[in-house]
Amino acid sequence: MRADLDVIAHWVAPQARVLDLGCGDGRLLRHLWQERQAPGYGVEIDDAAVLECVENDVNVLQVDLESGLSLFADGSFDSVILSETLQTIHRTEFLMREMLRVGREVIVSFPNFGHWSARLQVAFGRMPVSETLPYEWYETPNVHHCTVADFEDLCRRLTVRIRERLVLHAGKPVTFLPNLLGSLAVYRCTAG
Amino acid sequence: MNAPHDPSSVGAVKAQKSSFDAPLRLKGGAELPSYDIAYETYGELNATKSNAVLVCHALNASHHVAGFYEEDKSNIGWWDNLVGPGKPLDTQRFFVVGSNYIGSCFGSTGPASINPATGKPWGADFPVVTVEDWVEAQARLADRLGIERFAAVIGGSLGAMQALQWSLSYPERVRHSIVIAAAPRLTPQNIAFNEVARQAIMTDPDFHGGHYYDKGVVPTRGLRIARMIGHITYLSGEAMAEKFGRLLRRGVPGFDFDIDFEIESYLRYQGDKFSTYFDANTYLRITKALDYFDPAADFGGNLAAALARAKAAFMVVSFKSDWRFPPPRSRELVHALLDNRRIVSYLEIDAPGGHDAFLLEDPRYHKALAAYFANIEL
């Protein structure tokens, strides 16, 4: 499983009610159900991924995250997960607020644009391409890149409390200079 | 494509009929003293009777879901692209039942049937039936077929309303409810279209207040217009533009009232065809069944409260180009199911076919249904 998904899976309590936004083929939800008996729903817009979810026998809802989470009642989930999807969202603030509305806690992972290799590529006049940022600028689905420091600024602005943070590179935790040496960040947050 | 040798067809099928003598108390208060239900089955019921799937039909269809009739090979079932060996609803794995609703003109007891009290056709005296009544009748058919619990109940449009109602009337008897191109209740706009269709029929001089059978006439004009109105709502504007454009039948405008545009020709053709085989009294009743369907009505309009008793897992599918029951109507249903923490998946297919897309073979739609059925344990 992808490194951030592994972290997320450990952060989800057994039997927790989970909402996985941008759930892809549903493998995290399937894992959470099998390993943690945590029931959940995935939200996914891509036709092929939705089909894979149905094949994987996970609950999937094909709606657009950009239009919010109006299908879900306030506080109806223990954990709302947004894994490697934040950077593709146009209405970032709006979605963060929506996640905090429907979930007791939110778990967010994203590629860290502050990683040294990205900084170096930009310094040499190129948009970064790497394992966690695998797209050329003209084909990327990403619209809102951010760094570890940027995301924490947003959390402060939204009065979101960061409960846990794990920054990774090549699947291993990075504790020294995480915004420079980490390529993937995972956060567990709650409101206020 | 569906020639007799087609291995993905269930092949030649026979319509069956089951007669019931115990009266059926209807939601509207009336009682049907006895009635027949026409049905067809495909595949085999397994030893544990766990593989039965009920297919509910919509407005103008029937129990003839798949295959063809030996005596009329061109009469292919209305959902033959979905049901058959190796098809999404695989008849090698499932025992599929298609049942014709009460009030129909295709075999089950309806307004054209003989009223035992008078020895004449029921006509206008045939009671108004509801989706709940249909489910009740289907449940009796299921009893007779030895099906205690359906693996799934599936339908599109009005058929989807039955699939939903099944999960409410008999929560223990449905494991999966597959609700396609549906709405949890009609909007005033939907009802308005139905009312125009009914007025077209009822103001036809040949309608005779619904007692036209013994007069030897049929309210053809009314039925024709009713069908034309229906067809406008089944197709998306996009699909209509794609199919007909502004093509002129005669190449140039006629400056008269003969057929100019292809769409006019299409509507007239559909209206004419329909008026030769469909019964006007049935049409009136099914549009009423649509109008009255509203499971939330007994719960102060709270759909989530209405669905609290459902136990089935749900698969809800809508089509983006459907403006009769557009995606937000399906999302209302999904919302209410989520409020009840039900197992539910929801697909919003970007297909151009309008409301009728549920009858078409969009690969995203059919692959998803195939995957869903494949995961149903037997």
Chai-1 contact restraints between the chains, C-beta under 6 A:
chainA,res_idxA,chainB,res_idxB,connection_type,confidence,min_distance_angstrom,max_distance_angstrom,comment,restraint_id
A,D47,B,R364,contact,1.0,0.0,6.0,A-B,restraint_1
A,L51,B,K367,contact,1.0,0.0,6.0,A-B,restraint_2
A,L51,B,A368,contact,1.0,0.0,6.0,A-B,restraint_3
A,V54,B,A368,contact,1.0,0.0,6.0,A-B,restraint_4
A,V54,B,A371,contact,1.0,0.0,6.0,A-B,restraint_5
A,V54,B,Y372,contact,1.0,0.0,6.0,A-B,restraint_6
A,E55,B,A371,contact,1.0,0.0,6.0,A-B,restraint_7
A,D57,B,N375,contact,1.0,0.0,6.0,A-B,restraint_8
A,N59,B,S345,contact,1.0,0.0,6.0,A-B,restraint_9
A,V60,B,S345,contact,1.0,0.0,6.0,A-B,restraint_10
A,L61,B,Y346,contact,1.0,0.0,6.0,A-B,restraint_11
A,Q62,B,Y346,contact,1.0,0.0,6.0,A-B,restraint_12
A,Q62,B,L347,contact,1.0,0.0,6.0,A-B,restraint_13
A,Q62,B,E348,contact,1.0,0.0,6.0,A-B,restraint_14
A,L71,B,V334,contact,1.0,0.0,6.0,A-B,restraint_15
A,L71,B,H335,contact,1.0,0.0,6.0,A-B,restraint_16
A,L71,B,L338,contact,1.0,0.0,6.0,A-B,restraint_17
A,A73,B,D339,contact,1.0,0.0,6.0,A-B,restraint_18
